[in-house]
């Protein structure tokens, strides 16, 4: 019974770590996306200012 609990616990911890990695990756993409949008806004303001 203890072995089963250990196996389940390891599996549970492994899935938590996997989810954390997925969330971190998702967060990274969101930050890149936001940076890209900000960059586009800045470029648009510069173009508007030049005109």
Biopython code that builds the backbone (N, CA, C, O; Angstrom):
import numpy as np
from Bio.PDB.StructureBuilder import StructureBuilder

atoms = [
    (1, "UNK", "N", (0.833, -1.209, 0.000)),
    (1, "UNK", "CA", (0.000, 0.000, 0.000)),
    (1, "UNK", "C", (0.870, 1.263, 0.000)),
    (1, "UNK", "O", (0.557, 2.231, -0.694)),
    (2, "UNK", "N", (1.954, 1.255, 0.771)),
    (2, "UNK", "CA", (2.834, 2.424, 0.811)),
    (2, "UNK", "C", (3.476, 2.681, -0.549)),
    (2, "UNK", "O", (3.668, 3.828, -0.954)),
    (3, "UNK", "N", (3.804, 1.593, -1.246)),
    (3, "UNK", "CA", (4.423, 1.726, -2.567)),
    (3, "UNK", "C", (3.438, 2.383, -3.539)),
    (3, "UNK", "O", (3.819, 3.235, -4.341)),
    (4, "UNK", "N", (2.174, 1.976, -3.455)),
    (4, "UNK", "CA", (1.147, 2.573, -4.320)),
    (4, "UNK", "C", (1.023, 4.070, -4.053)),
    (4, "UNK", "O", (0.914, 4.871, -4.982)),
    (5, "UNK", "N", (1.040, 4.433, -2.790)),
    (5, "UNK", "CA", (0.935, 5.848, -2.418)),
    (5, "UNK", "C", (2.143, 6.617, -2.951)),
    (5, "UNK", "O", (1.994, 7.721, -3.474)),
    (6, "UNK", "N", (3.342, 6.036, -2.821)),
    (6, "UNK", "CA", (4.552, 6.692, -3.328)),
    (6, "UNK", "C", (4.470, 6.894, -4.837)),
    (6, "UNK", "O", (4.820, 7.957, -5.348)),
    (7, "UNK", "N", (4.006, 5.867, -5.545)),
    (7, "UNK", "CA", (3.890, 5.955, -7.009)),
    (7, "UNK", "C", (2.878, 7.038, -7.389)),
    (7, "UNK", "O", (3.131, 7.850, -8.279)),
    (8, "UNK", "N", (1.741, 7.042, -6.713)),
    (8, "UNK", "CA", (0.726, 8.057, -6.993)),
    (8, "UNK", "C", (1.253, 9.455, -6.686)),
    (8, "UNK", "O", (1.009, 10.399, -7.437)),
    (9, "UNK", "N", (1.975, 9.577, -5.580)),
    (9, "UNK", "CA", (2.533, 10.869, -5.186)),
    (9, "UNK", "C", (3.537, 11.355, -6.230)),
    (9, "UNK", "O", (3.518, 12.524, -6.618)),
    (10, "UNK", "N", (4.415, 10.456, -6.685)),
    (10, "UNK", "CA", (5.403, 10.827, -7.708)),
    (10, "UNK", "C", (4.705, 11.261, -8.994)),
    (10, "UNK", "O", (5.095, 12.243, -9.625)),
    (11, "UNK", "N", (3.674, 10.519, -9.368)),
    (11, "UNK", "CA", (2.923, 10.861, -10.574)),
    (11, "UNK", "C", (2.265, 12.234, -10.421)),
    (11, "UNK", "O", (2.274, 13.046, -11.346)),
    (12, "UNK", "N", (1.697, 12.475, -9.242)),
    (12, "UNK", "CA", (1.027, 13.744, -8.950)),
    (12, "UNK", "C", (2.025, 14.902, -9.033)),
    (12, "UNK", "O", (1.750, 15.922, -9.665)),
    (13, "UNK", "N", (3.174, 14.738, -8.395)),
    (13, "UNK", "CA", (4.219, 15.769, -8.417)),
    (13, "UNK", "C", (4.687, 16.001, -9.855)),
    (13, "UNK", "O", (4.871, 17.140, -10.282)),
    (14, "UNK", "N", (4.874, 14.911, -10.589)),
    (14, "UNK", "CA", (5.316, 15.012, -11.984)),
    (14, "UNK", "C", (4.304, 15.818, -12.804)),
    (14, "UNK", "O", (4.696, 16.671, -13.600)),
    (15, "UNK", "N", (3.000, 15.553, -12.617)),
    (15, "UNK", "CA", (1.996, 16.311, -13.374)),
    (15, "UNK", "C", (1.965, 17.773, -12.963)),
    (15, "UNK", "O", (1.746, 18.644, -13.805)),
    (16, "UNK", "N", (2.178, 18.054, -11.695)),
    (16, "UNK", "CA", (2.205, 19.453, -11.244)),
    (16, "UNK", "C", (3.369, 20.187, -11.916)),
    (16, "UNK", "O", (3.204, 21.299, -12.420)),
    (17, "UNK", "N", (4.543, 19.556, -11.918)),
    (17, "UNK", "CA", (5.724, 20.166, -12.542)),
    (17, "UNK", "C", (5.479, 20.391, -14.032)),
    (17, "UNK", "O", (5.833, 21.437, -14.577)),
    (18, "UNK", "N", (4.875, 19.412, -14.680)),
    (18, "UNK", "CA", (4.568, 19.520, -16.106)),
    (18, "UNK", "C", (3.633, 20.710, -16.362)),
    (18, "UNK", "O", (3.832, 21.478, -17.304)),
    (19, "UNK", "N", (2.617, 20.848, -15.511)),
    (19, "UNK", "CA", (1.676, 21.961, -15.658)),
    (19, "UNK", "C", (2.361, 23.302, -15.425)),
    (19, "UNK", "O", (2.085, 24.275, -16.128)),
    (20, "UNK", "N", (3.249, 23.355, -14.444)),
    (20, "UNK", "CA", (3.987, 24.595, -14.169)),
    (20, "UNK", "C", (4.819, 24.980, -15.389)),
    (20, "UNK", "O", (4.881, 26.152, -15.763)),
    (21, "UNK", "N", (5.460, 23.986, -16.007)),
    (21, "UNK", "CA", (6.263, 24.257, -17.205)),
    (21, "UNK", "C", (5.386, 24.781, -18.338)),
    (21, "UNK", "O", (5.773, 25.705, -19.054)),
    (22, "UNK", "N", (4.201, 24.187, -18.499)),
    (22, "UNK", "CA", (3.279, 24.644, -19.549)),
    (22, "UNK", "C", (2.840, 26.082, -19.287)),
    (22, "UNK", "O", (2.791, 26.902, -20.204)),
    (23, "UNK", "N", (2.524, 26.379, -18.032)),
    (23, "UNK", "CA", (2.094, 27.730, -17.666)),
    (23, "UNK", "C", (3.225, 28.729, -17.911)),
    (23, "UNK", "O", (2.988, 29.827, -18.413)),
    (24, "UNK", "N", (4.452, 28.348, -17.556)),
    (24, "UNK", "CA", (5.604, 29.230, -17.767)),
    (24, "UNK", "C", (5.797, 29.514, -19.255)),
    (24, "UNK", "O", (6.054, 30.653, -19.645)),
    (25, "UNK", "N", (5.675, 28.492, -20.071)),
    (25, "UNK", "CA", (5.824, 28.653, -21.515)),
    (25, "UNK", "C", (4.712, 29.549, -22.070)),
    (25, "UNK", "O", (4.965, 30.429, -22.893)),
    (26, "UNK", "N", (3.498, 29.318, -21.617)),
    (26, "UNK", "CA", (2.357, 30.125, -22.048)),
    (26, "UNK", "C", (2.577, 31.589, -21.657)),
    (26, "UNK", "O", (2.326, 32.499, -22.447)),
    (27, "UNK", "N", (3.046, 31.795, -20.439)),
    (27, "UNK", "CA", (3.322, 33.137, -19.940)),
    (27, "UNK", "C", (4.380, 33.830, -20.798)),
    (27, "UNK", "O", (4.276, 35.019, -21.098)),
    (28, "UNK", "N", (5.391, 33.067, -21.184)),
    (28, "UNK", "CA", (6.459, 33.611, -22.029)),
    (28, "UNK", "C", (5.881, 34.085, -23.363)),
    (28, "UNK", "O", (6.212, 35.175, -23.831)),
    (29, "UNK", "N", (5.018, 33.269, -23.976)),
    (29, "UNK", "CA", (4.407, 33.647, -25.248)),
    (29, "UNK", "C", (3.506, 34.872, -25.101)),
    (29, "UNK", "O", (3.484, 35.742, -25.971)),
    (30, "UNK", "N", (2.770, 34.932, -24.002)),
    (30, "UNK", "CA", (1.905, 36.094, -23.751)),
    (30, "UNK", "C", (2.758, 37.356, -23.632)),
    (30, "UNK", "O", (2.418, 38.393, -24.201)),
    (31, "UNK", "N", (3.872, 37.268, -22.888)),
    (31, "UNK", "CA", (4.760, 38.424, -22.732)),
    (31, "UNK", "C", (5.347, 38.859, -24.070)),
    (31, "UNK", "O", (5.440, 40.054, -24.354)),
    (32, "UNK", "N", (5.742, 37.889, -24.891)),
    (32, "UNK", "CA", (6.268, 38.221, -26.219)),
    (32, "UNK", "C", (5.192, 38.902, -27.066)),
    (32, "UNK", "O", (5.463, 39.869, -27.778)),
    (33, "UNK", "N", (3.980, 38.384, -26.974)),
    (33, "UNK", "CA", (2.860, 38.946, -27.724)),
    (33, "UNK", "C", (2.590, 40.387, -27.292)),
    (33, "UNK", "O", (2.407, 41.268, -28.132)),
    (34, "UNK", "N", (2.566, 40.620, -25.986)),
    (34, "UNK", "CA", (2.331, 41.971, -25.453)),
    (34, "UNK", "C", (3.450, 42.913, -25.892)),
    (34, "UNK", "O", (3.191, 44.053, -26.277)),
    (35, "UNK", "N", (4.685, 42.436, -25.833)),
    (35, "UNK", "CA", (5.828, 43.244, -26.265)),
    (35, "UNK", "C", (5.684, 43.614, -27.735)),
    (35, "UNK", "O", (5.951, 44.749, -28.129)),
    (36, "UNK", "N", (5.264, 42.654, -28.534)),
    (36, "UNK", "CA", (5.064, 42.891, -29.970)),
    (36, "UNK", "C", (3.988, 43.953, -30.194)),
    (36, "UNK", "O", (4.154, 44.837, -31.034)),
    (37, "UNK", "N", (2.896, 43.870, -29.453)),
    (37, "UNK", "CA", (1.803, 44.841, -29.587)),
    (37, "UNK", "C", (2.290, 46.234, -29.193)),
    (37, "UNK", "O", (2.004, 47.212, -29.885)),
    (38, "UNK", "N", (3.031, 46.327, -28.072)),
    (38, "UNK", "CA", (3.560, 47.623, -27.630)),
    (38, "UNK", "C", (4.484, 48.200, -28.695)),
    (38, "UNK", "O", (4.435, 49.393, -28.992)),
    (39, "UNK", "N", (5.318, 47.351, -29.260)),
    (39, "UNK", "CA", (6.251, 47.771, -30.295)),
    (39, "UNK", "C", (5.497, 48.314, -31.509)),
    (39, "UNK", "O", (5.883, 49.330, -32.088)),
    (40, "UNK", "N", (4.420, 47.628, -31.886)),
    (40, "UNK", "CA", (3.605, 48.088, -33.019)),
    (40, "UNK", "C", (2.980, 49.450, -32.723)),
    (40, "UNK", "O", (2.924, 50.315, -33.597)),
    (41, "UNK", "N", (2.509, 49.636, -31.485)),
    (41, "UNK", "CA", (1.895, 50.917, -31.108)),
    (41, "UNK", "C", (2.921, 52.039, -31.191)),
    (41, "UNK", "O", (2.622, 53.129, -31.678)),
    (42, "UNK", "N", (4.135, 51.767, -30.710)),
    (42, "UNK", "CA", (5.207, 52.765, -30.758)),
    (42, "UNK", "C", (5.517, 53.110, -32.209)),
    (42, "UNK", "O", (5.640, 54.284, -32.557)),
    (43, "UNK", "N", (5.644, 52.095, -33.051)),
    (43, "UNK", "CA", (5.911, 52.331, -34.472)),
    (43, "UNK", "C", (4.798, 53.161, -35.110)),
    (43, "UNK", "O", (5.060, 54.052, -35.919)),
    (44, "UNK", "N", (3.571, 52.863, -34.742)),
    (44, "UNK", "CA", (2.424, 53.600, -35.285)),
    (44, "UNK", "C", (2.481, 55.059, -34.855)),
    (44, "UNK", "O", (2.217, 55.956, -35.656)),
    (45, "UNK", "N", (2.828, 55.302, -33.575)),
    (45, "UNK", "CA", (2.925, 56.680, -33.073)),
    (45, "UNK", "C", (4.026, 57.435, -33.807)),
    (45, "UNK", "O", (3.860, 58.606, -34.148)),
    (46, "UNK", "N", (5.144, 56.768, -34.047)),
    (46, "UNK", "CA", (6.258, 57.402, -34.758)),
    (46, "UNK", "C", (5.826, 57.762, -36.175)),
    (46, "UNK", "O", (6.103, 58.864, -36.649)),
    (47, "UNK", "N", (5.151, 56.842, -36.849)),
    (47, "UNK", "CA", (4.671, 57.112, -38.208)),
    (47, "UNK", "C", (3.674, 58.271, -38.214)),
    (47, "UNK", "O", (3.729, 59.138, -39.086)),
    (48, "UNK", "N", (2.781, 58.282, -37.255)),
    (48, "UNK", "CA", (1.779, 59.340, -37.154)),
    (48, "UNK", "C", (2.464, 60.680, -36.913)),
    (48, "UNK", "O", (2.075, 61.698, -37.487)),
    (49, "UNK", "N", (3.480, 60.674, -36.063)),
    (49, "UNK", "CA", (4.207, 61.902, -35.735)),
    (49, "UNK", "C", (4.936, 62.442, -36.967)),
    (49, "UNK", "O", (4.982, 63.654, -37.175)),
    (50, "UNK", "N", (5.503, 61.557, -37.780)),
    (50, "UNK", "CA", (6.243, 61.974, -38.979)),
    (50, "UNK", "C", (5.317, 62.587, -40.025)),
    (50, "UNK", "O", (5.719, 63.476, -40.775)),
    (51, "UNK", "N", (4.090, 62.112, -40.070)),
    (51, "UNK", "CA", (3.124, 62.594, -41.076)),
    (51, "UNK", "C", (2.560, 63.894, -40.614)),
    (51, "UNK", "O", (1.727, 64.485, -41.302)),
]
sb = StructureBuilder()
sb.init_structure("model")
sb.init_model(0)
sb.init_chain("A")
sb.init_seg("    ")
for serial, (resi, resn, name, xyz) in enumerate(atoms, 1):
    if name == "N":
        sb.init_residue(resn, " ", resi, " ")
    sb.init_atom(name, np.array(xyz, "f"), 0.0, 1.0, " ", f" {name:<3s}", serial, name[0])
structure = sb.get_structure()
